[in-house]
C-alpha cells in the first residue's frame, strides 16, 4: 500500500512536469507563429492537467487508506501487548 502511494505521487509529479513542459512549448511556439504546434502543446498540457487531477484524487484516497491501516495495526499491536501482560 505504501509503495502504491509513492508510485501515485511519482505519477502525479510526472504529469505536473509534462503539463509545465506543454505550457512552456506553447509559449515558445506562439511568438514564432507556430499556432498548430502551440495548440498541440496546449492539448498535451490539458491532458496532463487532467491526469494530475486524477492522480491527486487517487493519492488522497491512498493516503487515507494507508493511514487507516497504520492505525488498525497500532490498535492490534496494543491489544497484543495487553494480552501478553
C-alpha positions, 0 to 999 in steps of 0.5 A, a space after each residue: 500500500 505504501 509503495 502504491 502511494 509513492 508510485 501515485 505521487 511519482 505519477 502525479 509529479 510526472 504529469 505536473 512536469 509534462 503539463 509545465 513542459 506543454 505550457 512552456 512549448 506553447 509559449 515558445 511556439 506562439 511568438 514564432 507563429 507556430 499556432 498548430 504546434 502551440 495548440 498541440 502543446 496546449 492539448 498535451 498540457 490539458 491532458 496532463 492537467 487532467 491526469 494530475 487531477 486524477 492522480 491527486 484524487 487517487 493519492 488522497 484516497 491512498 493516503 487515507 487508506 494507508 493511514 487507516 491501516 497504520 492505525 488498525 495495526 497500532 490498535 492490534 499491536 496494543 491489544 497484543 501487548 495487553 494480552 501478553 501482560 
